[in-house]
Amino acid sequence: MPLPPALSRPLTLPVVGSPLFIASGPELVTAQCQAGVIGSFPALNARPASLLSDWLDRITEENAAYAAAHPHAVVAPFAVNQIVHRSNDRLEPDMDVIVKHRVPIVITSLGARPEINDAVHSYGGIVLHDVTSNEFARKAIEKGADGIIAVAAGAGGHAGTQSPFALVQEIREWFDGPLLMSGAIAHGRSILAALAAGADLAYIGSAFLATAEANNPPAYKQMIVDSTAKDIVYSNLFTGVHGNYLRGSITAAGLDPDDLPESDPSAMDFGSGGNTEARAWKDIWGSGQGIGAVKQRLTVADLITTFRTQYEAAARALDARTSLHAAAPATT
Ligand SMILES: Cc1cc2nc3c(=O)[nH]c(=O)nc-3n(C[C@H](O)[C@H](O)[C@H](O)COP(=O)(O)O)c2cc1C
């Protein structure tokens, strides 16, 4: 099935910069779009709620001005993330603002609701829903989502436990619409791997946490650069849902990362402060396992240039390897 126009427009790379609680705002999103990849932010990051409309105006105007000043530049569309959870009492008013601004792409997480999909479709927008299993993917499409984000093991934030190969493979058996792959993608080679695995786009979060335009503290950015996969702890203590966090931030909050108690999922209250005194995501810092590939703090433009160089080198190397295999005689 061809991709919908919002996703098939030319991009510098087949990448969506995923929504990051606290870290993504207009600065990060416009930098992503102007570097030619789809940028996004959670509606809840605009606080107070009245700020959401201003942010949407700002992103739209700054991207349009950039495109006018740079007629040959690839300027990507943007997305807004809605946390579709009963603890989000802003869901409906934020939807009204999203509809009014005709946001091209809406990313829904932690719940799929037909009326949200209908509202986005009313003005021609598309909905991508994030899931951690094939079963949730089926439900999301049944409820009217246009595309699926497969959040696999190793992803930052509320991650799944399934291998990306298993998850994307199972979804691709029945779904030929837009499919994004997420989890520990932080190198151009991994973006190419997402396409090889059957996805249309890579969905990348943690690598952007170390960029100049991200709205998280400098110490958090540096911990992303200094950490590797061994420094990521999977726990449900902080929000009630399992997610991946930086070991160093858990220690700094006075907790033992190797001996964290289990939490009760019913206690989940997104953004309210979680279940410990240290507040996820303010004090306990989320990150996926891919950050070993993040070697320095860059601007978004430089990160995308780096990804593109890595992606092209990986494509050439893969081409050389796969054509070698094609030339080899079949064994009996
Ligand atoms: C610090 C942090 C905050 C996040 N906040 C959100 C959020 O508000 N909404 C959401 O849908 N996903 C959120 N995520 C998940 C990401 O959008 C995405 O699924 C994940 O970062 C992809 O894996 P990666 O970090 O390994 O690239 C967050 C992830 C991190 C690391």
The ligand as an SDF file (V2000), in Angstrom:
LIG
                    3D

 31 33  0  0  0  0  0  0  0  0999 V2000
   12.7980   10.5320   27.9940 C   0  0  0  0  0  0  0  0  0  0  0  0
   11.7390    9.9160   27.1520 C   0  0  0  0  0  0  0  0  0  0  0  0
   10.4610   10.4480   27.1450 C   0  0  0  0  0  0  0  0  0  0  0  0
    9.4600    9.8680   26.3620 C   0  0  0  0  0  0  0  0  0  0  0  0
    8.2240   10.4460   26.3490 N   0  0  0  0  0  0  0  0  0  0  0  0
    7.2620    9.9460   25.5390 C   0  0  0  0  0  0  0  0  0  0  0  0
    5.9770   10.5660   25.4700 C   0  0  0  0  0  0  0  0  0  0  0  0
    5.6910   11.5530   26.1200 O   0  0  0  0  0  0  0  0  0  0  0  0
    5.0650   10.0180   24.6350 N   0  0  0  0  0  0  0  0  0  0  0  0
    5.3370    8.8980   23.8750 C   0  0  0  0  0  0  0  0  0  0  0  0
    4.4710    8.4470   23.1340 O   0  0  0  0  0  0  0  0  0  0  0  0
    6.5440    8.2990   23.9210 N   0  0  0  0  0  0  0  0  0  0  0  0
    7.5020    8.8060   24.7370 C   0  0  0  0  0  0  0  0  0  0  0  0
    8.7330    8.2040   24.7690 N   0  0  0  0  0  0  0  0  0  0  0  0
    8.9990    7.0590   23.8960 C   0  0  0  0  0  0  0  0  0  0  0  0
    9.5960    7.5250   22.5730 C   0  0  0  0  0  0  0  0  0  0  0  0
    8.6980    8.3400   21.8680 O   0  0  0  0  0  0  0  0  0  0  0  0
   10.0370    6.3470   21.6750 C   0  0  0  0  0  0  0  0  0  0  0  0
    9.0900    5.3080   21.6660 O   0  0  0  0  0  0  0  0  0  0  0  0
   11.3750    5.7990   22.1240 C   0  0  0  0  0  0  0  0  0  0  0  0
   12.2070    6.8410   22.5590 O   0  0  0  0  0  0  0  0  0  0  0  0
   12.0610    5.0560   20.9990 C   0  0  0  0  0  0  0  0  0  0  0  0
   13.1730    4.3280   21.4470 O   0  0  0  0  0  0  0  0  0  0  0  0
   14.6650    4.9290   21.4990 P   0  0  0  0  0  0  0  0  0  0  0  0
   14.6580    5.9280   22.6200 O   0  0  0  0  0  0  0  0  0  0  0  0
   15.5000    3.7540   21.8240 O   0  0  0  0  0  0  0  0  0  0  0  0
   14.9680    5.5670   20.2000 O   0  0  0  0  0  0  0  0  0  0  0  0
    9.7430    8.7420   25.5650 C   0  0  0  0  0  0  0  0  0  0  0  0
   11.0430    8.2110   25.5670 C   0  0  0  0  0  0  0  0  0  0  0  0
   12.0340    8.7850   26.3360 C   0  0  0  0  0  0  0  0  0  0  0  0
   13.4120    8.2210   26.2890 C   0  0  0  0  0  0  0  0  0  0  0  0
  1  2  1  0
  2  3  1  0
  2 30  2  0
  3  4  2  0
  4  5  1  0
  4 28  1  0
  5  6  2  0
  6  7  1  0
  6 13  1  0
  7  8  2  0
  7  9  1  0
  9 10  1  0
 10 11  2  0
 10 12  1  0
 12 13  2  0
 13 14  1  0
 14 15  1  0
 14 28  1  0
 15 16  1  0
 16 17  1  0
 16 18  1  0
 18 19  1  0
 18 20  1  0
 20 21  1  0
 20 22  1  0
 22 23  1  0
 23 24  1  0
 24 25  2  0
 24 26  1  0
 24 27  1  0
 28 29  2  0
 29 30  1  0
 30 31  1  0
M  END
$$$$
